Amino acid sequence: DDVIISNNASSMGGSQVFLDPNTTLKVEDLLKSIIIASANDSAVAMAEKIAGTVDAFVNKMNERAKELGCTNTNFVNVHGLDADSHYTTARDMAIIARELIKHDDIFNYTTIYESYLNKPDGTSIWMVNTNKLIKYYNGLDGLKTGFTKNAGYCLTATGMKNDMRLISVVMGEENTDNRTT
């Protein structure tokens, strides 16, 4: 599907791929930029595409979290930046990760260490996965890092070893090295 980038999406701060308003990108490109580059602008564009508004998508996120059994999670935005009443736990992140990895297509994105986002104006943005374990740990195939001032450095990771899939959640670390060692 094509996604038209709104002014709202293009104006997001934090990690981003600098999407231009009123341009069109493919869902696949936006997913790659969300997963690899933590692109807040892409997350907003996808939320608007799926649910019409960011608020409507956040409601869907909270409904789905409750369906999965997440008892200590409340989303107030789609990008995870610090906000009042926006919280989760390591347990709930593991539950969400367990559900996500049921969809094999996710590994088409979470295993990418670096890639480019080709923008409609002909420019490209180089994206590097902040999950360094993707490159250096044999068997690791996902999932996502995060950082905010309040949450610290976080990582929800998964991988296969000896025919067993494991999920690990690290939260609140002081630096990027601590979240991956």
TORPA-4810 file (N, C-alpha, C, O; in nm, 3 decimals):
<nodes>
NODE_1_0.082_-0.119_0.000_0.000_0.000_0.000_0.087_0.125_0.000_0.200_0.125_0.047_D
NODE_2_0.031_0.230_-0.054_0.094_0.361_-0.047_0.045_0.435_0.076_-0.069_0.419_0.119_D
NODE_3_0.133_0.517_0.133_0.098_0.599_0.249_0.134_0.743_0.216_0.248_0.773_0.182_V
NODE_4_0.036_0.831_0.227_0.060_0.974_0.207_0.106_1.032_0.341_0.040_1.014_0.443_I
NODE_5_0.217_1.100_0.339_0.276_1.156_0.460_0.206_1.288_0.494_0.203_1.380_0.413_I
NODE_6_0.152_1.294_0.614_0.082_1.415_0.659_0.181_1.517_0.717_0.296_1.484_0.744_S
NODE_7_0.133_1.639_0.734_0.212_1.740_0.803_0.243_1.696_0.945_0.353_1.717_0.996_N
NODE_8_0.145_1.634_1.010_0.163_1.585_1.146_0.277_1.483_1.152_0.364_1.493_1.239_N
NODE_9_0.278_1.387_1.062_0.383_1.285_1.062_0.520_1.347_1.035_0.618_1.315_1.102_A
NODE_10_0.525_1.435_0.937_0.655_1.492_0.898_0.713_1.584_1.005_0.832_1.615_1.001_S
NODE_11_0.631_1.628_1.099_0.679_1.723_1.200_0.724_1.656_1.329_0.756_1.725_1.426_S
NODE_12_0.726_1.523_1.333_0.764_1.453_1.455_0.910_1.477_1.489_0.995_1.487_1.400_M
NODE_13_0.938_1.486_1.615_1.075_1.500_1.662_1.135_1.366_1.700_1.079_1.261_1.669_G
NODE_14_1.248_1.372_1.768_1.317_1.250_1.809_1.378_1.181_1.689_1.413_1.245_1.590_G
NODE_15_1.393_1.050_1.698_1.447_0.973_1.586_1.351_0.982_1.468_1.230_0.965_1.484_S
NODE_16_1.405_1.008_1.351_1.320_1.024_1.235_1.400_1.003_1.106_1.523_0.999_1.108_Q
NODE_17_1.328_0.990_0.997_1.391_0.979_0.865_1.356_1.099_0.778_1.375_1.096_0.656_V
NODE_18_1.304_1.202_0.840_1.280_1.331_0.774_1.188_1.318_0.654_1.222_1.357_0.542_F
NODE_19_1.069_1.261_0.679_0.969_1.248_0.574_0.915_1.385_0.537_0.897_1.471_0.623_L
NODE_20_0.890_1.403_0.409_0.836_1.529_0.359_0.684_1.519_0.349_0.632_1.417_0.303_D
NODE_21_0.612_1.625_0.392_0.466_1.620_0.384_0.418_1.612_0.240_0.482_1.663_0.148_P
NODE_22_0.304_1.547_0.224_0.237_1.534_0.093_0.317_1.452_-0.007_0.297_1.464_-0.128_N
NODE_23_0.407_1.368_0.044_0.475_1.271_-0.041_0.418_1.133_-0.010_0.345_1.117_0.088_T
NODE_24_0.450_1.036_-0.092_0.396_0.902_-0.074_0.509_0.802_-0.064_0.603_0.804_-0.144_T
NODE_25_0.499_0.715_0.035_0.594_0.605_0.051_0.515_0.475_0.065_0.396_0.477_0.094_L
NODE_26_0.583_0.365_0.045_0.523_0.232_0.059_0.524_0.190_0.206_0.612_0.230_0.282_K
NODE_27_0.425_0.111_0.245_0.419_0.056_0.380_0.549_-0.014_0.414_0.602_0.004_0.524_V
NODE_28_0.602_-0.093_0.323_0.726_-0.166_0.349_0.840_-0.072_0.387_0.916_-0.101_0.480_E
NODE_29_0.852_0.040_0.318_0.959_0.136_0.348_0.939_0.199_0.486_1.035_0.220_0.559_D
NODE_30_0.816_0.228_0.520_0.789_0.286_0.651_0.816_0.185_0.762_0.873_0.221_0.865_L
NODE_31_0.777_0.060_0.742_0.807_-0.043_0.842_0.957_-0.058_0.863_1.004_-0.064_0.976_L
NODE_32_1.032_-0.063_0.753_1.178_-0.072_0.766_1.234_0.045_0.845_1.322_0.026_0.929_K
NODE_33_1.185_0.164_0.819_1.240_0.281_0.889_1.199_0.283_1.036_1.274_0.333_1.120_S
NODE_34_1.082_0.230_1.068_1.040_0.221_1.209_1.129_0.121_1.282_1.178_0.148_1.391_I
NODE_35_1.149_0.006_1.222_1.221_-0.102_1.289_1.371_-0.076_1.293_1.434_-0.098_1.397_I
NODE_36_1.428_-0.029_1.185_1.573_-0.007_1.182_1.612_0.125_1.247_1.702_0.128_1.330_I
NODE_37_1.544_0.232_1.211_1.587_0.367_1.251_1.500_0.429_1.361_1.520_0.546_1.395_A
NODE_38_1.406_0.354_1.416_1.315_0.408_1.518_1.248_0.537_1.472_1.235_0.632_1.550_S
NODE_39_1.206_0.540_1.349_1.155_0.662_1.286_1.017_0.699_1.338_0.916_0.639_1.301_A
NODE_40_1.014_0.799_1.425_0.888_0.846_1.482_0.794_0.901_1.375_0.673_0.882_1.383_N
NODE_41_0.850_0.968_1.275_0.767_1.023_1.168_0.698_0.910_1.091_0.582_0.922_1.053_D
NODE_42_0.769_0.801_1.069_0.710_0.686_1.000_0.604_0.618_1.085_0.502_0.573_1.033_S
NODE_43_0.628_0.611_1.216_0.529_0.550_1.306_0.398_0.628_1.303_0.290_0.569_1.302_A
NODE_44_0.406_0.759_1.302_0.286_0.842_1.296_0.216_0.824_1.161_0.094_0.812_1.156_V
NODE_45_0.293_0.821_1.053_0.233_0.801_0.919_0.160_0.667_0.912_0.050_0.660_0.856_A
NODE_46_0.219_0.562_0.967_0.154_0.431_0.966_0.028_0.431_1.052_-0.073_0.372_1.013_M
NODE_47_0.034_0.495_1.168_-0.084_0.501_1.255_-0.199_0.570_1.184_-0.314_0.525_1.190_A
NODE_48_-0.167_0.680_1.116_-0.271_0.753_1.043_-0.326_0.669_0.928_-0.446_0.673_0.901_E
NODE_49_-0.241_0.594_0.861_-0.285_0.508_0.751_-0.379_0.398_0.801_-0.482_0.371_0.741_K
NODE_50_-0.342_0.337_0.912_-0.416_0.221_0.962_-0.547_0.262_1.029_-0.651_0.200_1.005_I
NODE_51_-0.543_0.365_1.113_-0.660_0.397_1.196_-0.723_0.533_1.168_-0.824_0.567_1.228_A
NODE_52_-0.663_0.610_1.077_-0.719_0.741_1.045_-0.657_0.854_1.126_-0.628_0.960_1.072_G
NODE_53_-0.636_0.829_1.255_-0.571_0.928_1.342_-0.476_0.856_1.437_-0.487_0.735_1.459_T
NODE_54_-0.383_0.931_1.491_-0.291_0.874_1.589_-0.368_0.829_1.713_-0.343_0.720_1.765_V
NODE_55_-0.461_0.911_1.760_-0.538_0.875_1.880_-0.616_0.745_1.860_-0.622_0.661_1.949_D
NODE_56_-0.675_0.729_1.743_-0.749_0.606_1.715_-0.655_0.486_1.714_-0.692_0.378_1.761_A
NODE_57_-0.535_0.504_1.662_-0.439_0.393_1.661_-0.391_0.361_1.803_-0.378_0.244_1.838_F
NODE_58_-0.366_0.463_1.883_-0.326_0.441_2.023_-0.434_0.361_2.095_-0.403_0.271_2.174_V
NODE_59_-0.560_0.393_2.070_-0.669_0.316_2.130_-0.662_0.170_2.089_-0.681_0.080_2.172_N
NODE_60_-0.633_0.145_1.962_-0.618_0.007_1.913_-0.499_-0.062_1.981_-0.506_-0.180_2.015_K
NODE_61_-0.390_0.012_2.001_-0.273_-0.044_2.070_-0.310_-0.088_2.211_-0.275_-0.198_2.254_M
NODE_62_-0.382_-0.003_2.283_-0.420_-0.037_2.420_-0.519_-0.153_2.425_-0.509_-0.239_2.513_N
NODE_63_-0.613_-0.156_2.332_-0.707_-0.268_2.326_-0.634_-0.399_2.302_-0.660_-0.499_2.369_E
NODE_64_-0.541_-0.398_2.207_-0.467_-0.520_2.174_-0.378_-0.564_2.290_-0.367_-0.684_2.318_R
NODE_65_-0.314_-0.468_2.357_-0.229_-0.502_2.472_-0.312_-0.573_2.579_-0.268_-0.672_2.637_A
NODE_66_-0.432_-0.522_2.605_-0.519_-0.585_2.705_-0.562_-0.725_2.660_-0.565_-0.817_2.741_K
NODE_67_-0.595_-0.742_2.531_-0.631_-0.874_2.478_-0.519_-0.975_2.498_-0.545_-1.092_2.523_E
NODE_68_-0.395_-0.928_2.486_-0.278_-1.017_2.501_-0.247_-1.050_2.647_-0.168_-1.140_2.674_L
NODE_69_-0.309_-0.977_2.740_-0.283_-1.001_2.881_-0.182_-0.906_2.943_-0.131_-0.932_3.052_G
NODE_70_-0.152_-0.797_2.874_-0.061_-0.697_2.929_-0.137_-0.619_3.036_-0.232_-0.546_3.005_C
NODE_71_-0.096_-0.634_3.161_-0.169_-0.574_3.271_-0.104_-0.446_3.323_-0.164_-0.375_3.405_T
NODE_72_0.017_-0.416_3.276_0.088_-0.298_3.325_0.140_-0.213_3.210_0.254_-0.166_3.213_N
NODE_73_0.056_-0.195_3.110_0.093_-0.115_2.993_-0.019_-0.017_2.961_-0.137_-0.052_2.964_T
NODE_74_0.021_0.105_2.932_-0.073_0.204_2.882_0.001_0.291_2.781_0.100_0.356_2.815_N
NODE_75_-0.046_0.292_2.659_0.014_0.373_2.554_-0.063_0.505_2.542_-0.185_0.507_2.552_F
NODE_76_0.010_0.614_2.520_-0.054_0.742_2.491_-0.002_0.801_2.360_-0.051_0.904_2.313_V
NODE_77_0.098_0.735_2.301_0.149_0.776_2.170_0.200_0.653_2.096_0.211_0.546_2.155_N
NODE_78_0.231_0.669_1.969_0.273_0.554_1.887_0.424_0.537_1.880_0.472_0.433_1.834_V
NODE_79_0.498_0.636_1.924_0.644_0.631_1.907_0.719_0.599_2.035_0.839_0.571_2.030_H
NODE_80_0.652_0.602_2.149_0.717_0.563_2.273_0.793_0.673_2.344_0.857_0.648_2.445_G
NODE_81_0.787_0.796_2.292_0.854_0.905_2.362_0.786_0.929_2.497_0.667_0.903_2.513_L
NODE_82_0.864_0.979_2.594_0.813_1.002_2.728_0.686_1.087_2.726_0.679_1.189_2.658_D
NODE_83_0.588_1.043_2.803_0.463_1.116_2.819_0.396_1.068_2.947_0.411_0.952_2.986_A
NODE_84_0.323_1.157_3.013_0.248_1.117_3.131_0.155_1.001_3.096_0.093_1.001_2.990_D
NODE_85_0.148_0.904_3.184_0.059_0.787_3.169_0.099_0.694_3.057_0.019_0.609_3.018_S
NODE_86_0.220_0.707_3.002_0.271_0.615_2.900_0.372_0.524_2.968_0.479_0.569_3.010_H
NODE_87_0.339_0.395_2.980_0.427_0.305_3.055_0.407_0.160_3.011_0.307_0.124_2.949_Y
NODE_88_0.506_0.079_3.047_0.498_-0.065_3.028_0.598_-0.131_3.121_0.671_-0.064_3.194_T
NODE_89_0.601_-0.263_3.118_0.694_-0.340_3.199_0.768_-0.439_3.109_0.730_-0.462_2.994_T
NODE_90_0.874_-0.496_3.163_0.950_-0.597_3.088_0.860_-0.717_3.057_0.867_-0.772_2.947_A
NODE_91_0.778_-0.757_3.152_0.687_-0.870_3.129_0.593_-0.842_3.012_0.576_-0.926_2.924_R
NODE_92_0.533_-0.724_3.012_0.440_-0.690_2.905_0.510_-0.678_2.771_0.454_-0.715_2.668_D
NODE_93_0.632_-0.626_2.770_0.707_-0.619_2.644_0.736_-0.759_2.592_0.732_-0.782_2.471_M
NODE_94_0.765_-0.853_2.681_0.788_-0.992_2.639_0.661_-1.053_2.581_0.667_-1.128_2.483_A
NODE_95_0.547_-1.022_2.639_0.419_-1.071_2.587_0.395_-1.016_2.447_0.356_-1.090_2.356_I
NODE_96_0.419_-0.888_2.429_0.400_-0.824_2.298_0.498_-0.883_2.197_0.460_-0.910_2.082_I
NODE_97_0.623_-0.904_2.238_0.723_-0.964_2.149_0.682_-1.105_2.109_0.696_-1.144_1.993_A
NODE_98_0.633_-1.183_2.205_0.589_-1.320_2.176_0.481_-1.321_2.070_0.479_-1.409_1.983_R
NODE_99_0.391_-1.225_2.075_0.286_-1.216_1.973_0.343_-1.171_1.839_0.306_-1.226_1.735_E
NODE_100_0.431_-1.073_1.842_0.488_-1.019_1.719_0.564_-1.126_1.640_0.552_-1.131_1.517_L
NODE_101_0.640_-1.209_1.708_0.722_-1.308_1.635_0.642_-1.423_1.579_0.697_-1.509_1.510_I
NODE_102_0.513_-1.427_1.607_0.426_-1.524_1.540_0.412_-1.492_1.392_0.371_-1.577_1.313_K
NODE_103_0.445_-1.369_1.354_0.435_-1.321_1.218_0.575_-1.325_1.156_0.654_-1.232_1.175_H
NODE_104_0.605_-1.431_1.083_0.740_-1.451_1.029_0.791_-1.334_0.946_0.911_-1.310_0.941_D
NODE_105_0.700_-1.260_0.882_0.744_-1.148_0.799_0.819_-1.041_0.878_0.897_-0.965_0.820_D
NODE_106_0.797_-1.035_1.008_0.865_-0.933_1.088_1.017_-0.949_1.078_1.090_-0.850_1.085_I
NODE_107_1.063_-1.072_1.061_1.208_-1.097_1.055_1.270_-1.047_0.924_1.392_-1.035_0.914_F
NODE_108_1.185_-1.018_0.824_1.237_-0.954_0.703_1.293_-0.816_0.733_1.375_-0.764_0.658_N
NODE_109_1.250_-0.757_0.843_1.292_-0.622_0.881_1.386_-0.622_1.002_1.485_-0.549_1.003_Y
NODE_110_1.354_-0.704_1.103_1.432_-0.699_1.228_1.573_-0.755_1.214_1.658_-0.732_1.300_T
NODE_111_1.599_-0.827_1.107_1.732_-0.883_1.085_1.824_-0.791_1.005_1.941_-0.824_0.984_T
NODE_112_1.772_-0.679_0.961_1.851_-0.586_0.879_1.937_-0.500_0.970_1.885_-0.434_1.060_I
NODE_113_2.066_-0.499_0.947_2.156_-0.415_1.026_2.163_-0.273_0.969_2.161_-0.175_1.044_Y
NODE_114_2.172_-0.263_0.837_2.174_-0.131_0.775_2.105_-0.137_0.639_2.107_-0.238_0.570_E
NODE_115_2.045_-0.025_0.604_1.972_-0.016_0.478_1.953_0.132_0.446_1.990_0.220_0.524_S
NODE_116_1.895_0.157_0.330_1.864_0.294_0.288_1.715_0.308_0.270_1.647_0.215_0.227_Y
NODE_117_1.665_0.425_0.302_1.528_0.462_0.269_1.537_0.557_0.151_1.592_0.667_0.162_L
NODE_118_1.482_0.515_0.038_1.481_0.599_-0.081_1.356_0.685_-0.078_1.243_0.635_-0.079_N
NODE_119_1.378_0.816_-0.074_1.267_0.909_-0.063_1.218_0.951_-0.202_1.292_0.940_-0.300_K
NODE_120_1.094_0.997_-0.211_1.036_1.034_-0.340_1.113_1.142_-0.416_1.104_1.150_-0.538_P
NODE_121_1.189_1.227_-0.344_1.263_1.333_-0.412_1.397_1.286_-0.469_1.474_1.365_-0.522_D
NODE_122_1.424_1.155_-0.456_1.547_1.098_-0.511_1.661_1.090_-0.410_1.764_1.030_-0.441_G
NODE_123_1.645_1.147_-0.293_1.748_1.136_-0.190_1.730_1.006_-0.112_1.625_0.943_-0.118_T
NODE_124_1.833_0.969_-0.039_1.829_0.849_0.044_1.874_0.882_0.185_1.958_0.969_0.207_S
NODE_125_1.817_0.812_0.279_1.856_0.822_0.420_1.918_0.688_0.458_1.857_0.583_0.440_I
NODE_126_2.040_0.693_0.512_2.107_0.573_0.560_2.053_0.539_0.698_2.053_0.624_0.787_W
NODE_127_2.009_0.416_0.716_1.953_0.372_0.843_2.041_0.261_0.898_2.074_0.166_0.827_M
NODE_128_2.079_0.273_1.025_2.158_0.170_1.092_2.082_0.125_1.216_2.037_0.207_1.296_V
NODE_129_2.069_-0.004_1.231_1.998_-0.062_1.344_2.077_-0.038_1.472_2.196_-0.070_1.477_N
NODE_130_2.014_0.018_1.574_2.082_0.039_1.701_2.091_-0.089_1.783_2.153_-0.090_1.889_T
NODE_131_2.030_-0.196_1.734_2.046_-0.327_1.798_2.171_-0.392_1.738_2.163_-0.468_1.642_N
NODE_132_2.286_-0.360_1.797_2.414_-0.408_1.745_2.426_-0.560_1.751_2.507_-0.619_1.679_K
NODE_133_2.346_-0.624_1.836_2.351_-0.770_1.844_2.311_-0.836_1.712_2.354_-0.948_1.684_L
NODE_134_2.231_-0.768_1.632_2.192_-0.822_1.501_2.316_-0.854_1.419_2.320_-0.955_1.347_I
NODE_135_2.414_-0.770_1.429_2.536_-0.788_1.349_2.634_-0.883_1.414_2.707_-0.954_1.345_K
NODE_136_2.638_-0.886_1.546_2.748_-0.955_1.614_2.710_-1.083_1.688_2.800_-1.156_1.731_Y
NODE_137_2.582_-1.112_1.706_2.543_-1.230_1.781_2.472_-1.328_1.691_2.359_-1.303_1.648_Y
NODE_138_2.536_-1.440_1.661_2.481_-1.541_1.573_2.351_-1.597_1.630_2.348_-1.643_1.744_N
NODE_139_2.246_-1.593_1.553_2.117_-1.645_1.594_2.018_-1.539_1.637_1.897_-1.564_1.638_G
NODE_140_2.066_-1.420_1.673_1.976_-1.313_1.711_1.908_-1.258_1.586_1.975_-1.228_1.487_L
NODE_141_1.776_-1.245_1.590_1.704_-1.200_1.471_1.602_-1.090_1.501_1.512_-1.068_1.420_D
NODE_142_1.613_-1.024_1.611_1.523_-0.913_1.640_1.539_-0.869_1.784_1.621_-0.928_1.855_G
NODE_143_1.473_-0.778_1.829_1.355_-0.714_1.773_1.372_-0.563_1.769_1.378_-0.505_1.661_L
NODE_144_1.380_-0.495_1.886_1.376_-0.350_1.883_1.444_-0.289_2.004_1.430_-0.337_2.117_K
NODE_145_1.519_-0.182_1.979_1.577_-0.103_2.086_1.489_0.018_2.112_1.398_0.048_2.035_T
NODE_146_1.516_0.086_2.221_1.448_0.210_2.251_1.529_0.291_2.350_1.612_0.238_2.424_G
NODE_147_1.503_0.420_2.350_1.564_0.508_2.449_1.478_0.631_2.469_1.433_0.694_2.373_F
NODE_148_1.455_0.664_2.594_1.404_0.795_2.633_1.474_0.831_2.763_1.531_0.744_2.830_T
NODE_149_1.468_0.955_2.798_1.531_1.001_2.922_1.474_0.925_3.042_1.548_0.882_3.130_K
NODE_150_1.342_0.908_3.046_1.280_0.841_3.159_1.298_0.690_3.158_1.315_0.630_3.264_N
NODE_151_1.295_0.628_3.041_1.303_0.482_3.032_1.447_0.431_3.031_1.472_0.316_3.065_A
NODE_152_1.540_0.516_2.992_1.678_0.470_2.975_1.692_0.393_2.845_1.606_0.401_2.757_G
NODE_153_1.802_0.319_2.834_1.828_0.239_2.714_1.762_0.102_2.732_1.785_0.034_2.832_Y
NODE_154_1.680_0.064_2.635_1.600_-0.058_2.643_1.623_-0.144_2.519_1.661_-0.095_2.413_C
NODE_155_1.598_-0.273_2.536_1.608_-0.367_2.424_1.516_-0.484_2.449_1.520_-0.547_2.555_L
NODE_156_1.433_-0.513_2.351_1.358_-0.637_2.347_1.419_-0.717_2.233_1.411_-0.678_2.117_T
NODE_157_1.480_-0.830_2.268_1.554_-0.909_2.170_1.498_-1.050_2.163_1.437_-1.100_2.258_A
NODE_158_1.519_-1.114_2.049_1.482_-1.253_2.033_1.581_-1.320_1.940_1.642_-1.256_1.854_T
NODE_159_1.595_-1.449_1.958_1.684_-1.525_1.873_1.662_-1.674_1.891_1.595_-1.719_1.984_G
NODE_160_1.721_-1.747_1.798_1.713_-1.894_1.801_1.850_-1.950_1.837_1.952_-1.906_1.784_M
NODE_161_1.851_-2.047_1.927_1.973_-2.118_1.960_1.933_-2.260_1.997_1.845_-2.282_2.081_K
NODE_162_2.000_-2.357_1.933_1.970_-2.498_1.957_1.820_-2.528_1.944_1.761_-2.594_2.029_N
NODE_163_1.760_-2.476_1.837_1.618_-2.496_1.807_1.524_-2.443_1.915_1.410_-2.487_1.925_D
NODE_164_1.571_-2.348_1.994_1.486_-2.286_2.095_1.488_-2.134_2.075_1.594_-2.073_2.063_M
NODE_165_1.368_-2.077_2.072_1.358_-1.932_2.061_1.350_-1.872_2.201_1.274_-1.918_2.286_R
NODE_166_1.430_-1.769_2.222_1.431_-1.699_2.350_1.396_-1.552_2.327_1.427_-1.495_2.222_L
NODE_167_1.332_-1.493_2.426_1.301_-1.350_2.425_1.366_-1.291_2.549_1.356_-1.347_2.659_I
NODE_168_1.430_-1.178_2.532_1.494_-1.108_2.642_1.449_-0.962_2.641_1.439_-0.900_2.535_S
NODE_169_1.424_-0.908_2.759_1.385_-0.768_2.769_1.477_-0.701_2.871_1.489_-0.746_2.985_V
NODE_170_1.541_-0.594_2.829_1.629_-0.515_2.915_1.574_-0.373_2.915_1.544_-0.316_2.810_V
NODE_171_1.559_-0.316_3.034_1.505_-0.181_3.045_1.587_-0.099_3.144_1.648_-0.153_3.237_M
NODE_172_1.588_0.031_3.122_1.645_0.123_3.219_1.796_0.126_3.229_1.850_0.167_3.332_G
NODE_173_1.865_0.083_3.126_2.012_0.085_3.131_2.066_0.225_3.110_2.000_0.310_3.049_E
NODE_174_2.186_0.250_3.161_2.246_0.383_3.156_2.309_0.417_3.021_2.325_0.534_2.988_E
NODE_175_2.343_0.314_2.942_2.407_0.341_2.814_2.380_0.226_2.717_2.326_0.123_2.757_N
NODE_176_2.417_0.245_2.592_2.390_0.145_2.489_2.468_0.016_2.512_2.418_-0.092_2.482_T
NODE_177_2.589_0.026_2.564_2.668_-0.094_2.590_2.601_-0.184_2.695_2.598_-0.306_2.679_D
NODE_178_2.547_-0.125_2.799_2.484_-0.203_2.905_2.361_-0.278_2.856_2.331_-0.387_2.906_N
NODE_179_2.289_-0.222_2.761_2.168_-0.291_2.717_2.199_-0.412_2.629_2.110_-0.495_2.606_R
NODE_180_2.320_-0.424_2.581_2.352_-0.536_2.493_2.459_-0.630_2.549_2.501_-0.723_2.481_T
NODE_181_2.504_-0.607_2.672_2.605_-0.698_2.728_2.552_-0.776_2.844_2.624_-0.857_2.902_T
</nodes>
